[in-house]
Amino acid sequence: MNAMLKLSRGVDWMNDRLGRGLMWLILAAVLISAGNAIVRKAFDTSSNALLEIQWYLFASVFMLGSGFAFLKNAHVRIDFISNHLSAKTRNIIDMVGIVVFLFPLCYMLIVISWPLFVNAWNSGEMSQNAGGLIRWPMYALIPLGFMLLALQGLSELIKRAAFIAGAAPDSIGHVETESKDEIGHEIEEHAAHVQEEVR
């Protein structure tokens, strides 16, 4: 179990670093978009390459950040149901979801998208827009993104199994408790501020 938890920590570290790095791509996309809009209005000209790079940056954040979102427990969860379940039941449900739904989905999409990437790489496929960009990097994001998501799924599966075996803390409960504590702290600060104003 220790070796598996070490693997899990390695995957978590990789997706955490990648996710934090991807945040800068959002800033880059905003700056490019603003610059392109200013140039278009001021000089009545535009660049298809600059337009497409915005899409590429957004696609990179979306595809490569899915593992980071799973790590941070930011994915969709039906909290009003899961909050009424025991920690063990929540972890078992997560394990079933990862094995039955997440892994097959990732496998299927990797298998489907890999030939698209290979064909674009071999053909040197370019955008149909004048001055557009080469396409294979965008095709590569699909299998790469789902590989990262599958790896994070493996990490989460290990953590859930370790919790049930009593070898690790409840990673879901920790995230939920931390979030609730932050919200509670903000409410207390706001209430204190309102009381000061009333006085």
Backbone hydrogen bonds, N-H to C=O, Kabsch-Sander energy under -0.5 kcal/mol:
donor,donor_aa,acceptor,acceptor_aa,energy
5,L,1,M,-2.5
6,K,2,N,-2.0
7,L,3,A,-2.0
8,S,4,M,-2.5
9,R,5,L,-2.4
10,G,6,K,-1.9
11,V,7,L,-2.3
12,D,8,S,-2.7
13,W,9,R,-2.5
14,M,10,G,-2.2
15,N,11,V,-2.6
16,D,12,D,-2.4
17,R,13,W,-2.5
18,L,14,M,-2.5
19,G,15,N,-2.6
20,R,16,D,-2.3
21,G,17,R,-1.9
22,L,18,L,-2.3
23,M,19,G,-0.9
24,W,21,G,-1.3
25,L,22,L,-1.1
26,I,22,L,-0.9
26,I,23,M,-0.6
27,L,23,M,-1.2
28,A,24,W,-2.3
29,A,25,L,-2.5
30,V,26,I,-2.2
31,L,27,L,-2.6
32,I,28,A,-2.6
33,S,29,A,-2.4
34,A,30,V,-2.7
35,G,31,L,-2.7
36,N,32,I,-2.7
37,A,33,S,-2.1
38,I,34,A,-2.4
39,V,35,G,-2.5
40,R,36,N,-2.2
41,K,37,A,-2.2
42,A,38,I,-3.0
43,F,39,V,-2.6
44,D,40,R,-1.0
45,T,39,V,-0.8
51,L,47,S,-1.9
52,E,48,N,-2.8
53,I,49,A,-2.3
54,Q,50,L,-1.1
55,W,51,L,-1.2
56,Y,52,E,-2.5
57,L,53,I,-2.6
58,F,54,Q,-2.3
59,A,55,W,-2.7
60,S,56,Y,-2.2
61,V,57,L,-2.2
62,F,58,F,-2.5
63,M,59,A,-2.9
64,L,60,S,-2.3
65,G,61,V,-1.3
66,S,63,M,-0.8
69,A,65,G,-2.3
70,F,66,S,-2.1
71,L,67,G,-2.4
72,K,68,F,-2.2
73,N,70,F,-1.3
74,A,69,A,-3.0
75,H,69,A,-0.5
79,D,77,R,-1.7
81,I,78,I,-1.2
82,S,78,I,-2.5
83,N,79,D,-2.8
84,H,81,I,-1.5
85,L,82,S,-1.5
90,R,86,S,-2.5
91,N,87,A,-2.1
92,I,88,K,-2.2
93,I,89,T,-2.6
94,D,90,R,-2.3
95,M,91,N,-2.3
96,V,92,I,-2.5
97,G,93,I,-2.6
98,I,94,D,-2.6
99,V,95,M,-2.4
100,V,96,V,-3.1
101,F,97,G,-1.9
102,L,97,G,-2.2
103,F,98,I,-2.7
105,L,101,F,-2.0
106,C,102,L,-2.7
107,Y,103,F,-2.6
108,M,104,P,-2.7
109,L,105,L,-2.4
110,I,106,C,-2.3
111,V,107,Y,-2.5
112,I,108,M,-2.2
113,S,109,L,-2.3
114,W,110,I,-2.1
116,L,112,I,-0.6
117,F,113,S,-2.0
118,V,114,W,-2.5
119,N,115,P,-2.7
120,A,116,L,-2.1
121,W,117,F,-2.5
122,N,118,V,-2.8
123,S,119,N,-2.3
124,G,120,A,-1.2
125,E,120,A,-1.5
127,S,133,L,-2.1
132,G,129,N,-2.2
135,R,125,E,-3.0
136,W,125,E,-0.5
138,M,135,R,-1.2
139,Y,135,R,-1.6
140,A,136,W,-2.3
141,L,137,P,-1.0
142,I,138,M,-0.6
142,I,139,Y,-0.8
144,L,140,A,-2.0
145,G,141,L,-2.7
146,F,142,I,-2.0
147,M,143,P,-1.9
148,L,144,L,-2.3
149,L,145,G,-2.0
150,A,146,F,-2.3
151,L,147,M,-2.4
152,Q,148,L,-2.2
153,G,149,L,-2.3
154,L,150,A,-2.2
155,S,151,L,-2.3
156,E,152,Q,-2.8
157,L,153,G,-2.4
158,I,154,L,-2.3
159,K,155,S,-2.3
160,R,156,E,-2.5
161,A,157,L,-2.5
162,A,158,I,-2.6
163,F,159,K,-2.0
164,I,160,R,-2.2
165,A,161,A,-2.0
166,G,163,F,-1.3
167,A,162,A,-3.2
168,A,162,A,-0.9
171,S,169,P,-1.0
174,H,170,D,-2.1
175,V,171,S,-1.4
176,E,172,I,-2.3
177,T,173,G,-2.8
178,E,174,H,-2.4
179,S,175,V,-2.2
180,K,176,E,-2.4
181,D,177,T,-2.6
182,E,178,E,-2.1
183,I,179,S,-2.1
184,G,180,K,-2.7
185,H,181,D,-2.4
186,E,182,E,-2.1
187,I,183,I,-2.2
188,E,184,G,-2.2
189,E,185,H,-2.3
190,H,186,E,-2.2
191,A,187,I,-2.5
192,A,188,E,-2.3
193,H,189,E,-2.1
194,V,190,H,-2.3
195,Q,191,A,-2.2
196,E,192,A,-2.0
197,E,193,H,-1.9
198,V,194,V,-2.1
199,R,195,Q,-2.0
